[in-house]
Amino acid sequence: MQNSSVDTVLRQSREAFLSYRNRTGAQKAKFLEAIAAEIEGLGDPLIRTAMTETNLPEARLVGERGRTTNQLRQFAAMVAEGSWVEARIDTAIPDRTPLPKPDLRKMMVPLGPIVVFGASNFPFAYSTAGVDTASALAAGCTVVLKAHPAHPKTSELVAGAIAKAISKCGEHPFVFQHVQDSSFEAGKQLVQHPLTKGVGFTGSFSGGKALYDYAAARKEPIPVFAEMGSINPVFILPGALKARSEKVAELYAASITQGVGQFCTNPGLLLSMETPELKSFTQQLAGKIREVAPATMLHPGIAENFVKNRGKALKEKGVTLIAESATPAQTNQGIPTVASVQAENFLVNPALVEEVFGPYSLLVVARTREELFKALDAIPGQLTATIIGEEDELKEYADFIRLVSDRVGRVIINGVPTGVEVCPSMHHGGPFPATTDSRFTSVGIDAAKRWVRPVSYQNFPHDLLPPELQNQNPLGIWRLVNNSWTK
């Protein structure tokens, strides 16, 4: 992609933004609903194409398509209702002493053109019409989507569905633009173009950090909301192993290998204390892992990296292979693997907290409770953390659980991190290096907050105010007026 092409795309996106930012909630809702309907209208050919390009099974892709259209409709409902703009009105008090109070009104407004990078492991939900695109369009921003090179035909089909929705709803033709270019240079140019106002990314740490650095180096730095992976530690307390070690082993063997381990919430790190029950758990987990057959990964590049990173991890000092699949792996397949290491080695080796993207997990064995606390201190920011424990035991570890919550965006009790519910109370983010800004989520309707900023309007003529801030409340939304909620 040439510089001139990038410039053209971003100028077109800016042109579209100048009109799209003024669309009402009802108009944006209609557009988002139309995108969802057009994606569903693609039918089986979309699923078959994605299966060919990603090696993902039909059931997984059908479910992910449903998640994607559900996301679009949740954002449609949000913008139609309207209160998400956080309208605040404080009317004037001209006779206040010693100084009169001005009329002040505030609401969220869209940033401008947003560049979104499609993800490899979610060809629908985090790609062309995924949550970054849907949330940006809901916020009133225009979108330039850089398709992931691992599934270009799938992305093209979805982009075509969005184009049909644009036409049917009478939106500006450049409100969404689809870019197919696999070069790193194109990504850099898109991020550093002066008309780009924000970036969405899901992928590797190296990729996300590079985009973040490009954005920070601009004359006008812009926000980059990058989700960059996570090892999602799981703390298994002794009482739980004593009560139900086999069930925990079965649960985690399934979670580690789900989707060939290609989820950002894959449990790549298990931590527990050395007890007789832990030995039994380790044997049970090993048996379950051996039963899981290798499976083909998303694309050869991911499979190659898994083999390389798995091999490197197993060679680290003190790391011992517990078990791997009893079935030999074929080309481009990920082999289910669990290894172990003593906490004393884990604590002095930062390489052991690096993500091995695929069906791999490392069990860290602490000799004491204090060593378990130290292991927590050695773990950087994560998307999730899980605590497996009995009810009384969880109360005993309340202080530890609070420390765990300081390092993650979601804390799970007696569950698995894989599986992310799309709802308003879900937070999918976490402290660096899991994401570049832990205050924001990339799942649920709050994801739209990434693409807006607050603006105050002081002493504005009524007719120049945004409709959300006008006295008669023409949109019928909830607003905070003189410290009281009203509709």
N, C-alpha and C positions, 0 to 999 in steps of 0.2 A: 504494500500500500504506500503510495507516494505521499510526500508532505502536502502536495496540492490536493490530493484526494481527501486527506484528513481535514484540511482546511475547509473544503467544500462541505463535507459531512457535518462538521460542527457549525458552520455558518447556517446551514439548512436547519439544523437542530435549534439554534438560537432563534431563527425566524419563526419556527413553529412554536417555540416556547412563548413568544410575545403574545400569541393569541391563546394558546392552550392554558396558560396560567390563569386566565379569566373564566375558564369553564366552570359552571356551577357543579355542586356536588351531584345533582341529579344527572347532568350530562356526562360527567366522568363515570358515574355508576353504570349508566347505560353502555358506555364504551367498554368498561371492564367486563360486564356481563356478556357483551357481544364477543369479546376475545375468548372467554370461557366456552361459549357455545360453538364458536368456529373451531376451536381445538378439538372439542368433542366430535364435531362433524367430520374431522379427518379420519375417524374410525380406525379400523384394523391396519390400514396401510401405514399409519404413523407408528403403531406398536411394532409392526414387522420390521420397519426401517430401523427403529431404535434397537431392536433385538440384534439385528445384523451388525450394527455399528458398535454396540457396547457389550455384547455377550451377556446382557442381563436377561433373566427369564421373563416370560410373558406376564405372569402374575405380579411380579414386582413392578413392571412398567405400567400395567393397568392401574395398580394402586397409586403409583407416583403421578400418573396423569390425573387421577381423581383428586389427589392432594393439590396439584397445581391449579385445577379449575376451582376447587374449593377455596384456595387462597385468593384467587381473583374475585370470587363472589363475596368473601369476607371483606375485602377492601372496598368492593362496591357498596356493601351495606354500611360500612364505616363512613364513606364520603357522602352517601345519601342522607345519613342521620346528621352529620355535620359538626358535632361537638368536639371532634378531634382537633379542630383548629385552635382550641383553647381561647375562645373570644373572651376578652376582659374589658369592661367598660367602667370608667370612673368619671362621672359627669362633673361639670364645672361647679364651683362654689365661688361666684364672683365677689361676694361680700365677706368672705372669710378673712379674719384678721390673724396675724398682722399682714399676711400676704394672701391674695386671692388664689384659689385653686384652679388650674387649667382643666379643660376637658381632655382626658387621656383615654385612648382605646388601643388595645393590643391584640394581635393574633399571629398565628404562624403563617408564613408565606413560602412558596417553593423557591428552591435555590437556583434552578436553571437547568441546562442540559447535563444529564448524568451519563457517564460511561459505565457500562456493566460488562463484566467478563463472565462468559458462560463457564460452568463447572463441568468436569469430566464425569464425576461419579453420580450426578443427578441430572440426566439429560433433559428433564422437564422441570422439576421443582426448583432448581437453582441455575437454570440456563435461560433460554430465549424468552419465555414468558413466565419465568420463575419469580420468586419472591422479590428479588431486587428490582426487576422490571415492573412487576405489579405494584409494588409499594411506591416506586418513583412516579409512575403514571397516576396513582391515586393521590399523591402529594401535589400534583400539578406540574411535574417536571417532564421534560421530553427525554427520550432514551436513545443512546447509541449502543447497540449490543454487539460486542465482539464475540462471535461464535467460537466455541471450543473446537479445535481441529479434530478431536476424536470422534465427533458425531455431526459432521457438516450437513448431511442430508436431513437428519432429524431436525436440526436447527432451521434449515431452509423451509421445511414443511410448516413448522410452527410460526416462523416469520411470515409465511404466506397467509396463515390464519389471522395473524394480527393485521396484515394489510387489508384483508377482506373486512375486518371489523372497522378499520379506519374509514374505508369507503362507505360502508353501510351507515356509519354514525356521522358522516360528514366532517370528520376531524381533519386537521391539517395533514397532508401526505407525509410530512417529515417528523411527525410527533414520535415516531419510532423508526429507527433505521438499523439495518442488519448488515454487519461487516464481516466478511470472510477473509481473514488474513492470519496466518499462523506465526508470523514473524514477531520476535520480541520488539523490534523497532517500531512496528505499528502500534503495539500496546503503549510504548513509551510516548509516541507522538500523540495518541489519543488523550493520555493523562496530562501531558504537558501543554496541550493546546489551551490558549488563554480563555476560550469560551466554555471549556469544561468546568463545571462547578462542583462535581462530586464523583466518586468512584465506588462501585460495588464489586467485590471479588470474593470467591470461595475457592480455596485450593491450598497449595503448599506454602510453607513459611517463606521459602526463598522467593517465590513468585509474589506473594502479598507484600513482603518487606520491600522488594524492589519497586513495586508500584507506589508504596508509601513514601519511599525516598524520592522517587520522581516528583511526586506531588509536593513534597516539602521543599524541593529545590526550585520550584517555580517562583517567579517574581511575586505572584499572589498564591500562596499555599492554599490548598483545598483539602477537604476531608476525604480520607480513604477509609471505607468500612470494609476491612478485609478479615475474613475468617480463615485462619492459617493452620488449622489442625490442632489435635489435642490427643493426649494419651489417657485421659479420663480415669484417674486412679480409683481403685476399688479397695476399701479398707474392710477386711473381713475379721470381725472380732471373735475372740476365743469361744464365747458362749454359743454363738451361731454355729460354729464348726462342731461343737459338742452335741448340739441339738439336731443338726440337719446338714452335715457335711456333704452327703451324697446329692441332696437336692441342690445345694449351692454349686457343686461341681457341674451338675447337669445344666443348670441355668447359665453358668458362665462359659461352658464349652460351646453352647449354642450362640451366646452373644458374641464371643470372640470370633466365631466363624461365620456369623450371619452376613450374607452379601459378600462373601470372600473377604471379610474384614474391611471392606472399602467404605466405611462410614466415618465421618469426623467424630462420632461419639463411640467408636469402638473401644472397649476396655483393654487398653494396651499395657496396663500396670495393675497388678494385684499385690496387696500388702497385708501381711498378717504376722502374728507372733508365733514363735517356735513352741509347739505343744505336740503331744501325741496325736491329737485330733488333726493337726495340720498335716502330719505325715499321711494319715488316712485320706484327707482331702486331696493331697497332691497325687496320690495313687489313683483316686477316683477321677480326678480331672484328666490325668494322663490317659486313662482308659477311654474316656469320652472323646478326647482329641484324636486318638488313634482311629476311632470309628468314623470320623468325618473325612470324606474323600476330598482331594484337591479339586478346585474348580477354576475355570478360565477367568482371568481378571479383565478389567475394562478394556485395556489395550496393551500392546506389547511394551510400551514405555513404562507403564505402571508395574507390569509383571517383572520387567528387568530390574527396576528399582527395588522391588520387594526382595528379589533374590539377593541383590547386592547388600541391602541394608540388613536383611535377616542374617546373612553370613557375617557381616561386620559385628552385629550385636552379639552373636553367639561366640565370637572370638574375644570379647571383652573379658578382662581379668575377673575371675570368680564366677562367671556365668556358666551354668550347666544346663544342657538340654534335658528337659523332663520327658517330653514326648513330642512326636510329630505324627502326621497321618500315616497309617500303615499302608496306604495305597501310594505308589510312586506318582510323582507329579509329571504331567506332560508339558509340552511347550506352552508358555504363557499362563500357566496355572500357578495359583498360590497354594502352598502346602501348609495346612494348619499346624501351628507350632506353639508350644509353651516351654519356657525356660525358667530357671530360678537363679537367685543370687542372694548372698547374705547381705544384710543391711549395711554392715561395715564397709563392704566393697561398693555398694550403691552410693553411699554417702560421699565417697571421694572420687566418683567418676561421673561427671556431667553427661557423658555420652549415653548413659543408661536412661536418661529421661527424654532422649530424642525419639520421635515417632517412627515406628516401622509400619508404614501404611500397608495393611493387609492383615491376614489371619494370624497375628502374632501377639503374644502377651508374655510379660515377664513377672514372675512371682518374687517379691522381695520379702525375705524372712528376717524379722527383727527378734532379737533375743529378749528384749524387755519393752515395757510400755514406753519408757523414755526414748528408746531407740526408734520406736514407731513415730513418736512426735518429731524426732530429728529427721526422719525420712520425709515427713510431711514438709518440713522446712526446706528440703532440697528440691521440692517439686515446684516448677514455675506455674504461671497462670494457666488455667484449663477451662474448657467449656463445661465439664461436669466433674463431679466426684460422687462416689457412692459409699455408703456405710451399711454393711450387713451385720446385724446384731439382734439379740433378743431384747424385749421391751425394757427390762430392768437394766440390762447392760447398756442400752442406748442412753438411759438417764445418767448412768455412771460416767459415760464418755461425753456428757453435754459440752464441757469446755473444749474438748477435742473437735467436736462437730462444728462448734462456732469458729474455730481456727480453720477448719476445712472450708467453710463457707467464704472465708476471706480470699480464697484463691480461685474461686470458680464462679460461674454464672448460674449453675443449677446443682442443687444437692439432692441426691436420691437416697431414700431409705428403703432397704430390702427390695431392691428392684435391679434393673439393668439400665445402663445409659443409652443403649441403642433403642431407637424408637422415639421420635420427637413429635409430640402432640401439637397440632397447629391450632392454637387458641390464644386468647388475649393474655392469659396468665403464664404462658410459656416465655422464658427468657433463654434465647439461644445466642450466647456471647460469653465473654469471660476476659479476665485480665490478660495483658500481654504475656507471652506471645500467642495465646489462643486467638485473640483478635487485636485490632489496632485501637479499639475504643470499647471498653467493657460496659459503658453506660447504655449501649444500644443493642437491640436484638435483631436478628435476621430471620426470625420466625414470628408469626402473629401480626396483628394489625399495628402494633407499636413500631414495626419496622419502617413505617412511613415517616417516623420522627427523624430518621437519618437525613431526609431530603428537604427539610424545612428549617426556617430560622424565624425568630420573633421580630416583629416590627411594631413600634408604637406610633400612633397617629395623634398628634397634639393640636387641639383647636381646629380640627378639619371641618370645612363646610360639609354639611350632611350628605349632599349628593356626590361628593368625592370619596366618601368612605366606602370600603368594601361592604357588600350587602350584609356580611356576618356582623358588622359593627354598627349598622344603622339602627336608629331608635325603634322603628316599627318591627324589627326582627322578621324581615320578609321570608327568611328561610326556615323559621320556626325551630331554631336550634337552641340547646341549652347554653346559657352564657352567664358569666359572673358579672352582675351589674351592681355597682356600689356595695360590694362585699356580700351580695345575696344571689344565690342561684335562681335563675328565672328562665322561662322558655317563651 
